[in-house]
Structures are given as C-alpha cells and as structure tokens.
C-alpha cells in the first residue's frame, strides 16, 4: 500500500467518525473491514512504518508533557493518536513535535487539564479488529500476518531515537519543546 492510499484511508475514517459521531478507531475498523484481506495487511504494514517513524525521544517528550507522564504502552497509544490526526498533523509532528501545541484539541486539553487527548490505544489494533469482524476469529489476523510478513531477521535492530534527555528536567523541556512546555508547564518561551 502506498503512503497516499494509507492516508486516504485515515482521512476517510476521520470523515466517517465525524459524520457518524463515533470514535475514530471504530470508523477505521469499519472501513478496513470492507477491504480485501491483503489490503488490510498492507494497511497494517504501512501503519507500522508510520507508527515507527514517531518512535523518537523528542516525540516521546511531547507525549510526556501532553499526558502528564508517558509509559512505553502509553507512548504506543500516543503515536496512534498522532496518526489519527491525519497526514498534515502527522507530518508536522514528525518534523517538529512541538508543533502539536498548535493543535486545537491539545491546546484545549492543556487548558482543561485533560491528559488523554492524543492517546488512542485502540487505533493500534484496527487491522486485527477488522480481520476479526470479517472472519469471526481473534487469531485470524495474526495467522495472516505471519504468512504476509515472515520474520526477516531485522526485528532486533534498535531504531535511532535521536538524543535522549531527561523529561523531568523542566529547563530541558522548555528548551526542546517551548510551545508545549508553555502550555503544560506554564513556562516562558526560552528560544
């Protein structure tokens, strides 16, 4: 699945969710369940690539500020939430995670003290849920995935996450993510 098709599916699910008043992950599962199995697998592969591109310390720091902390599992949910924002916001977050401070939902959540604004765990499992809807089997996706993507020997390669830093160091967070720090720490911009 090429990247344009992937983002078209995400945007279609976003539109459907808004029109039907349902959560994004439910709209995405419904959309994926209408596709051929091979296309669902191709979506899952592309999702993994897009999700993996967000696996960086600076993105994790943004999640840490927005979520009031962020465990490994929560970071998976956060990355899925960024994808659910659509291509434009995803690309902005990849280029500069601090740009998430400009997203209306993030700004509103900061004002209201909500810390779950971009944490959408169920989006991670949309392809599996679509397979289950099609087949009635919880294991169908994993079986199909094992045939689609046999182990390639690179699973142990650690991604380059960039420079690690202390998320609990307010000064460091203000320096690296000034707009998010201003929203969540009440910090002055120290550009």
C-alpha positions as CSV (number, residue, x, y, z in Angstrom):
1,X,0.0,0.0,0.0
2,X,1.5,3.3,-1.0
3,X,1.6,6.2,1.5
4,X,-1.2,8.2,-0.3
5,X,-3.6,5.2,-0.1
6,X,-2.8,4.8,3.6
7,X,-3.5,8.5,4.4
8,X,-6.6,8.4,2.2
9,X,-8.0,5.6,4.5
10,X,-7.1,7.5,7.6
11,X,-8.8,10.7,6.3
12,X,-11.9,8.7,5.2
13,X,-12.1,7.2,8.7
14,X,-11.8,10.7,10.2
15,X,-14.6,12.0,8.0
16,X,-16.8,9.0,8.8
17,X,-16.1,9.3,12.5
18,X,-17.1,13.0,12.5
19,X,-20.2,12.4,10.3
20,X,-21.4,9.4,12.3
21,X,-20.4,10.7,15.8
22,X,-18.3,7.6,16.5
23,X,-14.7,7.3,17.8
24,X,-12.1,7.3,15.1
25,X,-10.9,3.7,15.8
26,X,-14.5,2.4,15.3
27,X,-14.8,4.2,12.0
28,X,-11.4,2.9,10.9
29,X,-12.3,-0.7,11.8
30,X,-15.5,-0.4,9.8
31,X,-13.6,1.0,6.8
32,X,-10.9,-1.6,6.9
33,X,-13.4,-4.5,7.3
34,X,-14.8,-3.5,3.9
35,X,-11.4,-4.1,2.2
36,X,-9.9,-7.3,0.9
37,X,-7.7,-9.1,3.5
38,X,-4.5,-8.4,1.6
39,X,-5.3,-4.7,1.7
40,X,-5.9,-4.8,5.4
41,X,-2.5,-6.5,5.8
42,X,-0.9,-3.9,3.6
43,X,-2.5,-1.1,5.7
44,X,-1.1,-2.8,8.9
45,X,2.3,-2.9,7.3
46,X,2.2,0.8,6.4
47,X,0.7,1.7,9.8
48,X,3.7,0.0,11.4
49,X,6.1,2.1,9.3
50,X,4.3,5.4,10.0
51,X,4.0,4.5,13.7
52,X,7.6,3.5,13.9
53,X,8.8,6.9,12.4
54,X,7.4,8.5,15.6
55,X,9.5,6.4,17.9
56,X,11.8,9.2,18.9
57,X,12.8,10.8,22.2
58,X,11.5,14.2,21.1
59,X,8.1,12.8,20.2
60,X,8.1,10.9,23.5
61,X,8.9,14.1,25.3
62,X,5.8,15.7,23.7
63,X,3.7,12.8,24.8
64,X,5.2,13.1,28.3
65,X,4.1,16.8,28.5
66,X,0.7,16.3,27.0
67,X,-0.1,13.1,29.0
68,X,1.4,14.3,32.3
69,X,3.9,11.4,32.0
70,X,4.1,8.6,29.4
71,X,5.0,4.9,29.8
72,X,6.0,2.6,27.0
73,X,2.5,1.5,26.4
74,X,1.1,5.0,26.6
75,X,3.7,6.1,24.0
76,X,2.3,3.4,21.6
77,X,-1.2,4.9,22.2
78,X,0.1,8.4,21.7
79,X,1.8,7.6,18.4
80,X,-1.5,6.0,17.2
81,X,-3.3,9.2,18.3
82,X,-1.0,11.3,16.3
83,X,-1.7,9.2,13.2
84,X,-5.4,9.5,13.8
85,X,-5.0,13.3,13.5
86,X,-4.4,12.8,9.7
87,X,-1.5,13.3,7.4
88,X,-1.0,17.1,7.9
89,X,-0.7,16.9,11.6
90,X,1.3,13.7,11.5
91,X,3.9,15.3,9.1
92,X,4.0,18.4,11.3
93,X,4.7,16.2,14.4
94,X,7.4,14.2,12.6
95,X,9.1,17.5,11.5
96,X,8.7,19.2,14.9
97,X,6.8,17.5,17.8
98,X,6.5,20.9,19.5
99,X,4.0,21.9,16.7
100,X,1.4,19.8,18.4
101,X,0.9,22.8,20.8
102,X,-0.9,24.4,17.9
103,X,-3.5,21.6,17.6
104,X,-6.8,22.9,18.9
105,X,-7.5,19.7,20.9
106,X,-4.1,19.8,22.6
107,X,-4.5,23.5,23.5
108,X,-8.0,22.8,24.9
109,X,-6.8,19.8,26.8
110,X,-4.0,21.8,28.4
111,X,-6.5,24.5,29.5
112,X,-8.9,21.9,30.8
113,X,-6.4,19.6,32.5
114,X,-7.2,16.6,30.3
115,X,-4.2,14.3,29.7
116,X,-5.7,11.7,27.4
117,X,-6.2,13.9,24.3
118,X,-3.9,12.1,21.9
119,X,-3.7,8.7,23.5
120,X,-5.8,6.3,21.3
121,X,-4.7,2.8,22.0
122,X,-7.4,1.0,20.0
123,X,-6.1,2.6,16.8
124,X,-3.1,0.3,17.1
125,X,-5.4,-2.8,16.8
126,X,-7.7,-1.6,14.0
127,X,-6.4,-4.1,11.4
128,X,-6.8,-7.0,13.8
129,X,-10.3,-5.9,14.7
130,X,-11.2,-5.6,11.1
131,X,-9.9,-9.1,10.4
132,X,-11.9,-10.4,13.4
133,X,-15.1,-8.7,12.1
134,X,-14.5,-10.4,8.7
135,X,-13.6,-13.9,10.0
136,X,-15.1,-14.2,13.4
137,X,-11.7,-15.2,14.7
138,X,-9.4,-13.3,17.0
139,X,-6.4,-15.2,15.7
140,X,-7.1,-14.7,12.0
141,X,-5.1,-11.5,11.7
142,X,-2.0,-12.9,13.5
143,X,-2.1,-16.1,11.3
144,X,-2.5,-14.0,8.1
145,X,0.2,-11.6,9.3
146,X,2.7,-14.5,9.9
147,X,2.2,-15.5,6.3
148,X,2.3,-12.0,4.9
149,X,5.4,-10.8,6.8
150,X,7.5,-13.8,7.8
151,X,10.3,-12.9,10.3
152,X,13.0,-11.1,8.3
153,X,15.8,-11.2,10.9
154,X,15.9,-7.4,11.4
155,X,13.5,-7.5,14.4
156,X,16.3,-7.0,16.9
157,X,17.6,-3.8,15.2
158,X,17.0,-0.8,17.5
159,X,15.7,2.3,15.8
160,X,17.6,5.6,16.0
161,X,15.5,7.6,18.5
162,X,17.7,10.6,18.5
163,X,19.2,12.2,21.5
164,X,17.8,11.0,24.9
165,X,17.2,13.7,27.6
166,X,15.5,14.0,31.0
167,X,11.8,14.6,30.6
168,X,11.6,15.6,34.2
169,X,14.0,18.5,33.7
170,X,11.7,21.4,33.1
171,X,14.5,23.6,31.7
172,X,15.4,20.9,29.1
173,X,11.7,20.5,28.2
174,X,11.4,24.3,27.8
175,X,14.4,24.4,25.6
176,X,13.4,21.5,23.4
177,X,9.6,21.9,23.3
178,X,9.0,25.6,24.2
179,X,5.4,25.8,23.0
180,X,4.2,22.6,24.7
181,X,6.2,23.5,27.8
182,X,4.4,26.8,27.9
183,X,1.0,25.1,27.7
184,X,1.8,22.3,30.2
185,X,4.4,23.7,32.5
186,X,3.4,27.4,32.3
187,X,6.9,28.1,31.1
188,X,8.0,31.2,29.3
189,X,9.4,30.7,25.8
190,X,13.2,30.4,26.0
191,X,14.1,30.5,22.4
